[in-house]
């Protein structure tokens, strides 16, 4: 569906900007619900849009944005955030909650669906296709950022391959391989503490808001 173009000031006055999620550390701020009309718009787009609009607000009257004179920086920023969406495979929070519930992760090893949602957000921002490379040659894969050195085989670096699968399987949109491997990780000593980001941002915090508005049955 083709959408009408918005000029910068119009873009910053739309509901999608006013209702955009704030910082990703929602445990301190509370979670805002995305409206159904926002669909699969990514957090990446929202953050880039917020930065552009902040520039508009702080620049004051000396910065004008008539279409012929729109600054190159604004074009680059908008183009970059749209390119990021094309390269990402994002999953809606409630859709992910439903998959996790169906695959019996609610209560698995004592962790709730809210724990898993918090983990997925702090690790990948719900990006199924995320790959993060490290200087030691290993990489983290998928929505839970599972590392190739210990858990999967990327055929590029030494791997213990404890999950007995290729790392590319962890990028599958059906999430079955990812969930299978994640269960194995959580079953090990330390449970979700095997993910440092979960320990920092999720452990010991109230997390029930992660499933607010989601119907998992």
Residue pairs with C-beta under 8 A, 6 or more apart in sequence:
6 14
7 65
7 67
8 52
8 53
8 56
8 65
8 70
8 74
9 56
9 65
11 17
11 49
11 52
11 53
12 49
12 52
12 53
12 56
12 57
15 35
16 38
16 41
16 46
16 49
17 49
17 50
17 53
19 32
19 34
19 35
19 38
20 46
20 49
20 50
21 31
21 32
21 34
21 43
21 46
22 29
22 32
23 29
24 43
24 121
24 122
24 125
25 201
26 209
27 118
27 201
27 202
27 205
27 206
27 207
30 209
31 209
31 210
31 212
33 212
33 213
34 41
34 93
40 90
40 92
41 85
42 84
42 85
42 88
42 90
42 125
42 127
43 125
43 126
44 81
44 84
44 85
44 88
44 125
45 81
45 82
45 84
45 85
47 81
48 77
48 78
48 80
48 81
48 84
49 81
51 77
52 74
52 77
52 78
55 63
55 73
55 74
56 63
56 65
63 71
65 71
65 74
87 129
88 127
88 129
88 130
89 127
89 128
89 129
89 171
89 173
90 125
90 126
90 127
90 128
91 126
91 128
91 143
91 173
92 126
93 117
93 121
93 126
93 210
93 214
94 211
94 213
94 214
94 215
96 117
96 120
96 126
96 143
96 175
97 113
97 117
97 210
97 211
97 214
97 216
98 214
98 215
98 216
99 175
99 179
100 106
100 113
100 116
100 117
100 179
101 113
101 216
101 217
102 216
103 175
103 176
103 179
105 111
105 113
105 116
105 179
105 182
105 183
106 112
106 113
106 216
108 183
108 186
109 183
109 186
109 187
109 191
110 191
111 186
111 191
111 192
112 207
113 210
113 211
113 216
114 207
114 208
114 209
114 210
114 211
115 192
115 198
115 202
115 207
116 182
117 207
117 210
117 211
118 198
118 201
118 202
118 207
118 210
119 144
119 192
119 195
119 197
119 198
119 202
120 126
120 143
120 144
121 210
122 197
122 198
122 200
122 201
122 202
123 140
123 143
123 144
123 145
123 195
123 197
123 198
124 130
124 142
124 143
124 144
124 145
126 143
127 143
128 142
128 143
128 171
128 172
128 173
128 175
128 178
129 142
129 171
130 140
130 141
130 142
130 143
130 145
131 139
131 140
131 141
131 171
132 139
132 140
132 145
133 139
134 140
136 149
136 157
137 156
137 157
137 158
138 147
138 148
138 149
138 154
138 157
138 159
139 147
139 148
139 154
139 156
139 157
139 167
140 146
140 147
140 148
141 147
141 148
141 152
141 154
141 167
141 168
141 170
141 171
142 170
142 171
142 178
143 175
143 178
144 178
144 182
144 195
145 195
145 197
146 152
146 163
146 167
146 170
146 178
146 181
146 182
146 185
148 154
148 156
148 157
148 159
148 167
149 157
149 158
149 159
149 160
150 159
150 160
150 162
151 159
151 160
151 161
151 162
151 163
151 181
151 184
151 185
152 159
152 161
152 163
152 165
152 166
152 167
152 169
152 170
152 181
153 159
153 161
153 165
153 166
153 167
154 166
154 167
154 168
155 166
162 184
163 180
163 181
163 184
163 185
165 177
165 180
165 181
169 177
169 178
170 177
170 178
170 181
172 178
185 194
185 195
186 192
186 194
188 194
192 198
192 199
192 202
192 203
193 199
193 203
